[in-house]
Amino acid sequence: MTISPLAPASFPVVPMISGVRFATVEAGVRYSGRKDVMLTHLQAGTSIAGVFTTSATRAAPVLDCQAKLGGDPSGEAAIIVNSGNANAFTGSDGAEAVTNICTAVADTLGIAPQRVFSSSTGVIGEALPFEKITAKLSELKEGLSPGKLKGAAEAIMTTDTFPKAAGAQIDIDGKTVSITGIAKGSGMIAPDMATMLVYIFTDAKIAQPDLQQMVSAINDRTFNCITVDSDTSTSDTLIMAATGASNVDVTGNADFAQALETLMLDLAHQVVRDGEGATKFVTVNVTGADSEPDAKRCALSIANSPLVKTAIAGEDPNWGRIVAAVGKSGAKADRDTLSISFGDIRVAENGWVSPSYAEEQGAAVMKKQDIVINVDLGVGTSDATVWTCDLTHGYITINADYRS
């Protein structure tokens, strides 16, 4: 597998979270010769929040997790994830597989089934061979360790080319609070909350309702602002667990919220940088919109446009495609107030090409790996930013034989 040219130089050094242990195994769910199941054990009292895909065809594990959120946090908890099979569109067999896995995990670890959260990612429409997972639970239990985060990040990958993680530590009232997260995602990324899975852990103390409110709000500014291919997955899941081991209450703490947002944005950007076939990381800023929904609608229209994305792949500064994407977005716009810039190069303004613009300037910007597109609609004061990547032949190659 060729690693994305946009990948970080190495797996980051992140803090271990007290009260969290990981284990991975090769279960052969779909792949051979690689870890494909991850188990996380969480100490008693851990608060768990989550956000999930809004797809009408969401997978059985998603529905199960949604039903379990907000339960009694007093006991220990677990998260179990498999790659290779999404357990989506599998009818009653899907729900049965989830029940069998969660019950077996609960029995193995001696915890309540309501405190076991499962996720699956991979091919849609094939029955999950859950027996391959449950047969490995004793091995997983024996292998639990706080230092196996990288292995966990690797075990949840599908078409990803690199494992994704981020960490942060902040000082609150003289005590250190740590946050660490892992993610997977490469294609089928357009969150309506992407085959995106995210697991974030902190030793902070915070009640579940407050954690849920924080995660949901930050999610809207991070993972809900990325797109690789405009396709929303059936399996998108973000789970955050707060063990409380630091005994530092972060309820309403702005510094903790900011650190969490920075971490979530880092992971979201890594997902885009690993976009299937991606060679360019693209930031789309829309300002001067009539409303925030209009700003985001316009930004996503640009970011999801195959014509814009293929032009970027070909390093062609074809700003006319951006004009077209603005026009089709449904956002309020006016030709004569619209302006477009590539980075700090003004390309178009006042309904026409900028008098100062030269094609070679735009071409130079397009040769960069990180590209910024700025669009000012000039009809209001609202703004939005989304992140995307280019669309190359590599995307077609990966998805044309995904199941083979």
C-alpha positions in Angstrom: 0.0 0.0 0.0 1.3 3.4 -1.0 1.1 5.9 1.9 -0.7 9.1 1.1 1.7 12.0 0.1 -0.2 14.1 2.6 0.4 11.8 5.6 2.3 13.1 8.6 5.9 12.1 8.9 5.3 9.7 11.7 2.7 8.4 14.2 2.5 11.1 16.9 3.6 10.7 20.5 0.3 11.0 22.5 -0.4 10.8 26.3 -1.7 7.5 27.7 -5.0 7.9 29.5 -5.4 6.5 32.9 -8.3 4.1 33.1 -8.1 3.1 29.4 -6.5 -0.1 28.0 -6.3 -1.5 24.5 -5.8 -4.9 22.7 -5.9 -6.0 19.1 -6.0 -9.4 17.3 -6.1 -11.0 13.9 -9.6 -12.4 13.7 -9.8 -12.9 9.9 -13.1 -11.0 9.6 -12.2 -10.2 6.0 -8.5 -9.6 5.9 -5.7 -12.1 6.5 -2.3 -11.3 8.0 -3.3 -8.1 9.8 -5.0 -7.0 13.0 -8.7 -6.4 12.4 -10.4 -6.3 15.8 -9.7 -3.7 18.6 -11.0 -3.9 22.2 -10.9 -1.0 24.6 -11.5 -1.4 28.3 -12.7 1.6 30.3 -12.6 1.9 34.1 -15.8 2.2 36.2 -17.4 5.6 36.2 -16.4 6.5 32.7 -18.8 8.9 31.0 -19.5 8.1 27.4 -20.8 10.4 24.7 -21.3 9.9 20.9 -22.3 11.3 17.6 -23.4 9.1 14.7 -24.3 9.1 11.1 -27.8 10.4 10.3 -28.1 8.0 7.3 -31.5 6.3 7.0 -29.6 3.0 6.4 -27.3 3.2 9.4 -25.7 0.0 10.5 -26.8 -2.2 13.4 -23.9 -1.3 15.6 -24.7 2.4 15.2 -28.3 1.8 16.2 -27.2 -0.2 19.2 -24.7 2.5 20.4 -27.3 5.2 20.1 -29.7 3.2 22.2 -27.1 2.7 25.0 -25.9 6.3 25.4 -26.8 8.0 28.6 -27.1 4.9 30.7 -25.8 4.2 34.2 -22.0 5.1 34.2 -21.1 3.4 37.4 -19.8 0.2 36.0 -16.8 -0.6 33.7 -17.3 -0.2 30.0 -15.8 -1.5 26.7 -15.6 -0.6 23.0 -15.1 -3.3 20.4 -14.4 -2.5 16.8 -13.9 -4.7 13.7 -12.7 -3.7 10.2 -13.5 -5.5 6.9 -17.2 -5.8 7.4 -19.6 -2.9 8.2 -22.5 -5.1 9.4 -24.8 -2.7 7.6 -27.9 -3.6 5.6 -27.8 -7.1 7.1 -31.4 -7.2 8.4 -32.1 -9.0 11.7 -28.8 -10.9 11.3 -27.0 -7.6 11.9 -28.8 -6.9 15.2 -28.2 -10.5 16.3 -24.5 -10.2 15.5 -24.3 -7.0 17.7 -26.1 -8.7 20.5 -23.9 -11.7 20.4 -20.7 -9.7 20.3 -21.7 -7.3 23.1 -23.0 -10.1 25.3 -19.7 -12.1 24.8 -17.6 -9.0 25.6 -19.6 -8.4 28.7 -19.2 -12.0 29.9 -15.5 -12.0 29.2 -14.8 -8.7 31.0 -17.5 -9.1 33.7 -19.4 -5.9 32.8 -22.9 -5.1 31.9 -23.9 -5.6 28.2 -25.4 -2.0 28.2 -21.9 -0.7 28.8 -20.4 -2.4 25.7 -20.3 -0.3 22.5 -19.5 -1.9 19.2 -18.6 -0.6 15.8 -18.0 -2.2 12.4 -16.5 -0.8 9.2 -15.9 -2.3 5.8 -18.1 -3.9 3.1 -21.9 -3.2 3.3 -24.5 -5.9 2.8 -22.5 -9.0 4.0 -23.3 -10.9 7.2 -20.8 -10.3 9.9 -19.0 -13.5 10.9 -19.3 -12.5 14.6 -18.0 -16.0 15.8 -14.6 -15.0 14.5 -14.6 -12.0 16.8 -16.1 -13.7 19.9 -13.6 -16.6 19.5 -10.8 -14.1 20.1 -12.1 -12.4 23.2 -10.0 -14.3 25.7 -6.9 -13.4 23.8 -8.0 -9.8 23.7 -8.7 -9.7 27.4 -5.2 -11.1 28.1 -3.6 -8.5 25.8 -5.2 -5.4 27.3 -2.6 -2.7 28.0 -2.6 1.1 28.2 0.3 1.4 25.7 -1.3 -0.2 22.6 -3.0 2.8 21.1 -1.1 2.6 17.8 -2.1 -1.0 17.3 -5.7 0.0 18.0 -5.5 2.8 15.3 -4.1 0.3 12.8 -6.7 -2.4 13.6 -9.7 -0.2 12.6 -8.3 0.8 9.2 -9.8 -0.2 5.9 -8.6 1.7 2.8 -6.6 4.1 5.1 -2.9 4.3 4.2 -1.8 5.4 7.7 -3.1 5.2 11.3 -4.4 8.4 12.7 -4.0 9.8 16.2 -3.8 13.0 18.1 -3.2 14.0 21.7 -3.2 17.0 24.0 -2.4 17.9 27.6 -3.6 21.0 29.4 -3.1 22.5 32.9 -6.3 23.1 34.9 -5.9 24.4 38.4 -2.4 23.1 38.6 -3.3 19.6 37.5 -2.6 18.0 34.1 -5.6 16.8 32.0 -4.9 14.5 29.0 -6.8 13.8 25.8 -6.0 11.2 23.2 -7.9 10.2 20.1 -7.7 7.8 17.1 -9.6 7.8 13.9 -10.1 5.9 10.6 -11.4 7.2 7.4 -10.3 7.6 3.8 -13.3 7.2 1.5 -17.1 7.6 1.8 -16.4 10.7 3.8 -19.1 13.4 4.0 -20.2 13.3 7.7 -23.7 14.0 8.7 -22.5 14.1 12.2 -18.2 9.4 7.3 -16.9 5.0 6.9 -15.4 7.2 9.5 -14.8 5.9 13.1 -13.4 8.1 15.9 -12.6 7.2 19.5 -11.4 9.9 21.9 -10.3 9.3 25.5 -9.7 11.7 28.4 -8.9 11.4 32.1 -11.1 14.5 32.7 -14.1 14.3 35.0 -17.4 15.3 33.4 -21.0 14.1 33.5 -22.4 12.4 30.5 -25.0 15.1 29.5 -22.3 17.8 29.7 -19.8 15.7 27.7 -22.5 14.9 25.1 -23.3 18.6 24.7 -19.7 19.5 24.3 -18.9 16.7 21.8 -21.9 17.4 19.7 -21.2 21.1 19.4 -17.5 20.7 18.5 -18.3 17.9 16.1 -20.3 20.4 14.0 -17.2 22.5 13.6 -14.8 19.7 12.9 -15.9 16.3 11.5 -19.1 17.8 10.1 -16.9 20.2 8.0 -14.9 17.7 6.1 -15.6 15.9 2.8 -13.7 13.6 0.6 -16.3 12.4 -1.9 -19.7 13.7 -0.7 -20.8 10.2 0.4 -22.1 9.7 3.9 -21.4 6.3 5.4 -23.9 3.9 7.1 -21.4 3.4 9.9 -20.0 6.8 11.0 -19.4 6.8 14.7 -17.6 9.1 17.1 -17.4 7.9 20.7 -15.7 9.9 23.5 -15.0 8.4 26.9 -14.1 10.5 30.0 -12.6 8.2 32.7 -12.4 10.9 35.4 -9.1 9.4 36.6 -7.5 12.9 36.9 -10.3 13.9 39.3 -10.3 17.3 37.5 -13.9 18.4 36.7 -13.9 20.1 33.2 -17.6 20.9 33.1 -18.0 24.3 31.4 -14.2 24.7 31.2 -13.3 26.7 28.0 -9.6 25.6 28.0 -10.6 21.9 27.9 -13.2 22.6 25.2 -10.6 24.4 23.1 -8.1 21.6 23.5 -10.7 19.0 22.5 -11.7 21.0 19.5 -8.1 21.3 18.3 -7.6 17.6 18.7 -10.8 16.7 16.9 -9.9 19.1 14.0 -6.5 17.5 13.8 -8.1 14.1 13.4 -10.6 15.4 10.9 -7.8 16.9 8.8 -5.9 13.6 8.9 -8.9 11.8 7.5 -9.0 14.3 4.6 -5.2 14.0 4.1 -5.8 10.3 3.7 -8.6 10.7 1.2 -8.6 7.9 -1.3 -6.2 8.9 -4.0 -5.7 12.4 -2.6 -2.6 14.5 -3.5 -3.9 17.9 -2.4 -5.4 19.1 0.9 -7.8 21.9 0.3 -9.3 24.5 2.6 -12.4 26.3 1.4 -13.3 29.5 3.2 -16.6 31.3 2.4 -17.2 34.7 3.8 -19.8 37.4 3.2 -22.7 35.0 3.2 -26.3 35.9 4.1 -26.4 33.3 6.9 -24.2 30.5 8.4 -26.2 27.8 6.7 -25.7 29.5 3.4 -22.0 29.9 4.0 -21.6 26.2 4.7 -23.9 25.2 1.8 -21.7 27.2 -0.6 -18.4 25.9 0.9 -19.6 22.3 0.6 -20.8 22.9 -3.0 -17.3 23.9 -3.9 -15.6 21.2 -1.9 -17.8 18.4 -3.3 -17.7 19.6 -7.0 -16.1 16.9 -9.1 -15.1 19.6 -11.6 -13.4 21.7 -9.0 -11.7 18.7 -7.4 -10.4 17.3 -10.7 -9.1 20.7 -11.8 -7.2 20.8 -8.5 -5.8 17.3 -9.2 -4.6 18.5 -12.6 -3.2 21.7 -11.0 -5.5 23.8 -13.3 -6.5 27.1 -11.8 -9.9 26.9 -13.4 -11.8 29.4 -11.3 -14.8 29.3 -13.5 -15.7 25.9 -11.9 -15.8 27.6 -8.5 -18.2 30.2 -9.9 -20.4 27.4 -11.2 -20.3 25.7 -7.8 -21.3 28.9 -6.0 -24.2 29.4 -8.4 -25.6 25.8 -8.0 -25.2 25.8 -4.2 -28.6 27.3 -3.4 -26.9 30.0 -1.2 -27.8 33.6 -1.8 -25.2 35.0 -4.2 -24.7 38.0 -6.6 -22.4 37.8 -9.6 -21.3 41.4 -9.1 -20.4 41.1 -5.4 -18.6 37.8 -5.7 -14.8 37.6 -5.3 -12.5 34.6 -5.5 -8.9 34.1 -4.3 -6.4 31.3 -4.5 -4.6 31.9 -1.2 -3.7 35.6 -1.3 -4.0 35.8 -5.1 -7.2 37.7 -6.1 -8.6 35.9 -9.1 -12.0 37.3 -9.7 -14.0 40.3 -8.4 -17.0 42.5 -9.3 -18.4 39.9 -11.6 -15.3 39.5 -13.7 -11.7 38.4 -13.7 -9.5 40.6 -11.5 -7.4 43.1 -13.5 -4.3 42.2 -11.5 -4.7 38.4 -12.0 -2.3 36.4 -14.2 -2.9 32.8 -15.0 0.6 31.8 -14.0 -0.1 33.1 -10.5 -3.0 30.7 -10.1 -1.0 27.9 -11.6 1.7 28.4 -9.0 -0.8 28.0 -6.2 -2.2 24.9 -7.7 1.2 23.2 -7.6 1.2 23.3 -3.8 0.1 20.3 -1.6 -2.0 22.6 0.7 -4.3 24.9 -1.2 -6.7 27.6 0.1 -9.7 28.8 -1.8 -11.3 32.0 -0.5 -14.8 33.0 -1.7 -16.5 36.2 -0.5 -20.1 36.3 -1.5 -20.5 39.9 -0.6 -24.1 39.7 0.5 -23.8 39.4 4.3 -21.6 38.8 7.3 -21.6 35.0 7.9 -18.8 32.6 7.1 -17.8 28.9 7.1 -14.8 26.8 6.4 -14.7 23.2 5.1 -11.8 20.9 4.2 -11.5 18.6 1.3 -9.0 17.0 -1.1 -8.6 16.6 -4.8 -10.2 13.8 -7.0 -7.7 11.7 -8.9 -7.6 8.5 -10.9 -6.4 6.8 -7.6 -9.9 7.3 -6.2 -11.5 5.4 -9.1 -8.9 2.6 -8.9 -9.5 2.1 -5.2 -13.3 2.0 -5.4 -13.6 0.1 -8.7 -12.2 -3.0 -7.0 -13.0 -2.4 -3.3 -14.6 -5.8 -2.8 -12.2 -7.9 -4.8 
